[in-house]
């Protein structure tokens, strides 16, 4: 980490199709090796599948609700105090909440073998929207860890 100055956070450009920075962020999370058009094809294909399964709802709203459901509120961070390392529960900053939720959705979609990535991403988003699935399970595990280590909360600084 740089000691000189804080990195400037640049604003996200809205994507061309949905005009949403959230979709841009999802595309950037899906992207591997700088192949943005491939990532856009995957994300837009997933949105088409979501729209086909739920014709009367907006896929953008479904994505927003899915990400909100998958966001962790608390997480544990290791703190070294007096030679011992404690897992200290801390509140997650808003930007990191979004990053973790997106990463979990994409990673668990990628882990679904035997399925095209756009189908797997659509399925993962729909499961998170309904409050179930792997991303929700991961969020619950993180919350459970934070709850179990609540006794070390006084080491927070």
C-alpha positions in Angstrom: 0.0 0.0 0.0 1.3 3.4 -0.9 2.5 5.7 1.9 2.4 8.8 -0.2 -1.2 9.6 -0.9 -4.6 8.0 -1.2 -5.6 6.7 -4.6 -8.4 8.8 -6.2 -11.6 6.9 -6.7 -12.7 7.5 -10.3 -16.5 7.5 -11.1 -17.8 4.5 -13.0 -19.1 5.1 -16.5 -22.6 3.9 -17.1 -23.0 1.0 -19.5 -24.4 1.6 -23.0 -27.4 -0.7 -22.8 -28.9 -0.2 -19.3 -27.3 3.2 -18.3 -26.4 1.8 -14.9 -23.1 2.0 -13.0 -24.1 -1.2 -11.2 -24.2 -3.1 -14.5 -20.8 -1.6 -15.4 -19.4 -2.9 -12.1 -20.8 -6.4 -12.8 -19.3 -6.4 -16.2 -15.9 -5.4 -14.7 -16.2 -8.1 -12.1 -17.0 -10.8 -14.8 -14.2 -9.5 -17.1 -11.1 -11.7 -17.3 -7.9 -10.6 -19.1 -9.3 -7.2 -20.3 -11.9 -8.8 -22.5 -14.7 -6.4 -21.9 -16.9 -7.3 -24.9 -17.0 -10.9 -23.8 -17.9 -9.9 -20.3 -20.7 -7.7 -21.6 -22.0 -10.5 -23.8 -22.1 -12.7 -20.7 -23.9 -10.1 -18.5 -26.4 -9.0 -21.1 -27.1 -12.7 -22.0 -27.8 -13.3 -18.3 -30.1 -10.3 -18.2 -31.9 -11.7 -21.3 -32.4 -15.0 -19.5 -33.7 -13.3 -16.4 -36.1 -11.3 -18.5 -37.3 -14.4 -20.3 -38.0 -16.2 -17.0 -39.7 -13.2 -15.4 -41.3 -11.2 -18.3 -43.1 -8.7 -16.1 -40.0 -7.6 -14.0 -37.0 -5.5 -14.8 -33.7 -7.4 -14.8 -31.9 -4.3 -13.4 -34.2 -4.3 -10.3 -33.7 -8.0 -9.8 -29.9 -7.5 -9.9 -30.2 -4.6 -7.5 -32.2 -6.7 -5.0 -29.9 -9.7 -5.5 -26.8 -7.6 -4.7 -28.6 -6.0 -1.7 -29.4 -9.5 -0.4 -25.9 -10.7 -0.8 -24.1 -7.7 0.8 -22.4 -8.5 4.1 -23.0 -6.0 6.9 -20.2 -7.3 9.3 -17.0 -9.2 8.7 -14.0 -10.2 10.8 -10.5 -8.7 10.4 -7.4 -10.0 12.1 -5.9 -7.7 14.6 -2.6 -8.4 16.4 -2.7 -7.5 20.0 0.1 -8.4 22.4 1.5 -11.4 20.4 -2.0 -12.9 19.8 -4.1 -12.5 16.7 -7.8 -11.9 17.2 -10.6 -12.0 14.7 -12.2 -8.7 15.4 -15.7 -8.1 14.0 -16.0 -4.8 12.0 -18.7 -3.1 10.0 -18.1 -3.4 6.2 -17.7 -0.1 4.2 -20.4 0.4 1.6 -18.0 0.1 -1.3 -16.6 -3.1 0.0 -20.1 -4.5 0.6 -20.9 -4.1 -3.1 -17.5 -5.5 -4.2 -17.9 -8.6 -2.0 -21.5 -9.2 -3.1 -20.6 -8.9 -6.8 -17.5 -11.1 -6.4 -19.4 -13.8 -4.6 -22.2 -13.8 -7.3 -19.6 -14.1 -10.1 -17.4 -16.6 -8.4 -20.2 -19.0 -7.5 -21.6 -18.6 -11.0 -18.2 -19.5 -12.4 -18.0 -22.5 -10.1 -21.2 -24.0 -11.6 -19.7 -26.6 -14.0 -21.6 -27.9 -17.0 -23.4 -24.6 -17.6 -22.7 -21.7 -19.8 -21.5 -18.7 -17.8 -24.5 -16.5 -18.8 -26.9 -19.2 -17.6 -25.0 -19.8 -14.4 -24.8 -16.0 -13.7 -28.6 -15.6 -14.4 -29.3 -18.6 -12.0 -27.0 -17.2 -9.3 -28.6 -13.7 -9.5 -32.1 -15.2 -9.4 -31.2 -17.3 -6.3 -29.7 -14.3 -4.5 -32.8 -12.3 -5.4 -35.0 -15.0 -3.8 -32.7 -15.0 -0.7 -31.0 -18.3 -1.2 -28.1 -19.7 -3.1 -24.3 -19.8 -2.6 -23.7 -16.0 -2.3 -26.4 -15.8 0.5 -24.8 -18.8 2.2 -21.4 -17.1 2.1 -22.8 -13.9 3.5 -24.4 -15.9 6.4 -21.1 -17.6 7.1 -19.3 -14.2 7.3 -22.1 -12.9 9.6 -21.8 -16.0 11.8 -18.0 -15.6 12.1 -18.6 -11.9 13.2 -21.2 -13.0 15.7 -19.0 -15.7 17.1 -16.1 -13.3 17.7 -18.3 -10.5 19.2 -16.3 -10.8 22.4 -13.2 -9.3 20.7 -15.1 -6.2 19.4 -13.4 -4.0 22.0 -10.1 -4.5 20.0 -11.5 -2.5 17.2 -9.8 0.8 16.5 
